[in-house]
Amino acid sequence: MKRMMVITFSFLLVVVSTGTQGRSQATRQAGSGCPVNPVGFCETETLETIRGQVLKISRVTTGQGTGAGIYWLVKTSTGTMDVHLGPAWYLGAQKFTVQLGDRVEIKGLQTNRNGKPVLLASEIRRGNQVLMLRDARGIPLWRR
């Protein structure tokens, strides 16, 4: 009985320490001192909103076994912006449709991917429709 309690306690200790270690790595960003969540949104940054017309809808496979992601090219009043929405399987399951030429409003975090600016979409509005992709901390809803 005593041996079983020691084994159980040891197992719980490993589980707790693994969870804590992962969380501490997720809250560090090298060189900036800015805490980040697991998807890289800096906790002190704010989301920005762009408005524009969808010029291109792309399905991109990363080759990392994560499946295809959906990207848009959106024409705004100041130029064009690449917008990363999320995985194709998640977007396909939502009751939210957008076609080329549709006008949209997108709230997200602007960052750089492969040296190019990209907006990581958190919320998309088209007319009266709203599609939520990430929560207030930037955690993707498809990870829940």
C-alpha positions in Angstrom: 0.0 0.0 0.0 2.8 2.4 1.0 4.7 1.6 -2.3 1.5 2.3 -4.3 1.2 5.7 -2.7 4.8 6.5 -3.5 4.4 5.5 -7.1 1.2 7.5 -7.4 2.8 10.6 -5.8 5.8 10.3 -8.1 3.6 10.1 -11.1 1.6 13.2 -10.0 4.9 15.1 -9.4 6.1 14.3 -12.9 2.8 15.4 -14.4 2.7 18.7 -12.5 6.3 19.6 -13.2 5.9 18.8 -16.9 2.9 21.1 -17.1 4.7 23.9 -15.2 7.8 23.6 -17.3 5.8 23.9 -20.6 3.9 26.9 -19.3 7.2 28.7 -18.3 8.6 28.1 -21.8 5.4 29.4 -23.4 5.6 32.6 -21.4 9.1 33.6 -22.5 10.1 35.4 -25.7 13.8 35.4 -26.3 15.5 38.8 -26.2 12.4 41.0 -25.6 11.3 40.2 -22.0 7.8 40.2 -23.3 5.7 37.3 -22.0 3.9 35.4 -24.7 1.2 32.8 -24.8 1.7 29.4 -26.6 0.9 30.9 -30.1 3.2 33.9 -29.7 0.9 36.8 -29.0 2.7 39.1 -26.7 0.5 39.7 -23.7 1.1 43.4 -23.7 0.3 43.9 -27.4 -3.1 45.0 -28.6 -5.1 43.8 -31.6 -5.6 46.0 -34.6 -8.5 46.2 -37.0 -8.2 46.3 -40.7 -11.1 46.8 -43.2 -10.9 45.8 -46.9 -11.8 43.6 -49.8 -10.8 39.9 -50.1 -8.6 39.6 -53.2 -7.3 36.1 -52.8 -8.1 33.0 -50.8 -5.3 30.5 -50.5 -5.1 27.0 -49.0 -1.5 26.5 -47.9 0.1 23.3 -46.7 3.1 23.8 -44.4 4.5 20.3 -44.8 4.8 20.0 -41.0 2.0 17.5 -40.7 -0.4 20.1 -39.4 -2.7 20.1 -42.5 -3.6 23.1 -44.7 -4.1 26.6 -43.4 -6.3 29.3 -44.9 -4.8 32.7 -45.9 -6.4 35.7 -47.5 -4.9 38.6 -49.3 -7.0 41.7 -48.3 -6.9 45.1 -50.0 -7.1 47.9 -47.5 -7.0 51.7 -48.0 -3.3 51.6 -47.4 -2.3 48.6 -49.5 -2.6 44.8 -49.2 -2.2 42.6 -46.1 -1.7 38.8 -45.9 -4.1 37.4 -43.3 -3.7 34.0 -41.6 -7.0 32.6 -40.5 -6.4 29.1 -39.3 -6.6 25.5 -40.3 -8.8 24.6 -43.2 -10.6 21.8 -41.3 -11.7 24.3 -38.6 -12.8 27.0 -41.0 -14.7 24.4 -43.1 -16.8 23.4 -40.0 -17.9 27.0 -39.4 -21.1 28.6 -40.8 -19.2 31.5 -42.2 -18.6 32.0 -45.9 -16.6 34.6 -47.7 -16.1 35.0 -51.5 -13.6 36.9 -53.5 -14.6 40.6 -53.6 -16.4 40.5 -50.2 -15.7 43.4 -47.8 -14.6 42.3 -44.4 -13.4 43.7 -41.1 -10.6 41.7 -39.4 -9.3 42.1 -35.9 -5.9 40.5 -35.2 -2.3 40.8 -34.4 0.2 42.0 -37.0 3.4 40.1 -36.9 6.1 38.8 -39.3 6.2 35.4 -40.9 9.2 34.5 -43.1 10.1 38.2 -43.2 6.7 39.4 -44.4 4.0 41.2 -42.4 1.0 39.0 -41.7 -2.2 39.6 -39.6 -3.1 36.7 -37.4 -6.9 36.9 -37.5 -8.7 36.8 -34.2 -12.2 38.0 -35.3 -13.7 38.5 -38.7 -16.9 40.4 -39.6 -18.7 40.3 -42.9 -22.0 42.2 -42.7 -23.9 40.8 -39.7 -21.8 37.6 -39.5 -19.0 37.3 -37.0 -16.4 34.5 -37.0 -14.2 34.1 -33.8 -10.9 32.4 -34.4 -8.9 33.2 -31.2 -9.8 34.2 -27.7 -8.7 37.5 -26.1 -5.3 36.0 -25.2 -4.7 34.8 -28.8 -5.3 31.1 -28.1 -6.8 29.5 -31.2 -10.3 28.2 -30.6 -9.6 25.1 -32.6 -7.2 24.0 -29.8 -10.0 23.7 -27.3 
